């Protein structure tokens, strides 16, 4: 599938649907504020996109610089060798021991710890390295698609930011969504791996993958058990402290490895940081386009109409429609992380942080990642135009996360 065509259809739909909804509201309801609100959203969304890119410049420079130090210090190669047995199964197109496996691991680890600012530059670095191995420079390779799906499935072990938002919104126990998020995001990632493997005809029924996935299940179970033994305040402190300690350990470890290899650490960092600046500039147009489209769609009231229609359809079947009120977060999450975050906060404000809808919105926010944002930024940064099965696999992983989130929340909070 052509990336430009996918985004073109979505972008055009945002504007056309928003215009029709706004016109109906103006003519039949006398809502004279809707079009000014839509225009205001175009300016505010454009500003937000630029501010995100501007803020990302420093983070990209930092982490690509650190990665360059680690690469020259041999750390990335060590990680690549350690992960080679697993990655040769999931990424059969990547040569054994290639440095990109280290970048992929660092990106996934940052995502699991909820370190979004670190994960994005590491992911962009991995995409650049995979593009070097890609025979068709305008077409996504199997490895790129598997990597993108692992990112969009949003495997998160420590959802610190969501717990902070819940605390700010007055939740009695801000950490009560920790286990549900962990379970939902694990199922989303597992579904993403299975679906992508079926598309790419990757055999998961081998000793290496069965031991890895089985071990991952045991680790997840151990983490759930360990944190469930802690008091809420202790859980917040431990999760935040562990994440930051690991992050600083990575930085210092890379620097020490460079010193040990007698690398000019400062020059290596500057070399990598320069790539971070050019990458941040390159993604600005993609961010502006996608955020403006989402902003107009929200400002027109089209999102509210969509949710109202969903609730009506569900109620016709006689099924409990309580979960529908949390769906704006789930629907927005594949498109915009900040937009979904706003929907989550709005749900907690409207229904209460400890309500079923408020908790489910938080689990939606933590169970998957921004599929189209990641697709646009990651593929756009290396000039990929044909995405093949990346969109369908990413959205199927998102769907698995949404379904599991609803089921798990009914189990825990229903």
C-alpha angles and dihedrals in degrees: 000000000000111000093211091052093048093051090041092058092046094045095047090047091053093055099039095047091044092051093049092048092047092048091051091049091050097047101038103026101031092234102164093171098064099081094044087050091052092050091047089053091056091057096041092046092049090050091048092051092052092046090051091051092045091050090045092055094074094042092049091049091049098048098038087050091051090047091052089053090049091047093052091041091056097243094118091051091051090052090047092055093047093050096039097101092056099036093050086063098045095034105032092162093063114087115246112269095011113157091239090076088064091051091049091050093049091049093050092046091051091050092049090053092048092246096144095165090057096040097058098058091042089051092049089051091052091050091052091051092048090049088059088059093043114107094197105049096194096046127073113246123221090255092053091050094049089048092049092050091050087055097044092049086064103214103198126177099177114033093188097158094053092050089050091053090050091051090050091050091055102256113173090222110017091186097056090099093055098094095040091052091047092052096044095048091047091055090046092053093044090051091048092053093047095047094046091046090054091051092048095038093239113165110229094174095090132108096254096052095039091052092045096048091041090049090049089054090052092048091050090049091049093050091048091051094046096050092042088063092058130086114249094253091048091049092055093048095046095047093048093044094047092050093051095043091052091048094051090043090057093051094046092043092054092049093049090048089053091050090048090053089048091243120160091246096190095052091045090052092050091049092055094041091058089060089053092059095050091046092052091052092048095058097050096093092050092051094047092050098049097041094048091052092050092046093054092047091053096043093052093059093242091127091056091051091050092053092046090054091049092051092050092051093048093048090053089063091053092240120139104268097192091111093058092076089065094050096094087073092049093046094046096045097077088051106039133004093201091046091051090047089055090050090050093052090046091053092051090047094049101039102020132264092260096045122108091249093048093050094044090052089055092050090049089052092052101037100068140014137235101287100182093039091053091043093051097044100038097041093036092054091063099035099254111164104166112060099180108190097347096104096047093047092046093049092046089054088050091050091052089051092050094048093046091047091055093047094045093048091052087050095050104029107013 
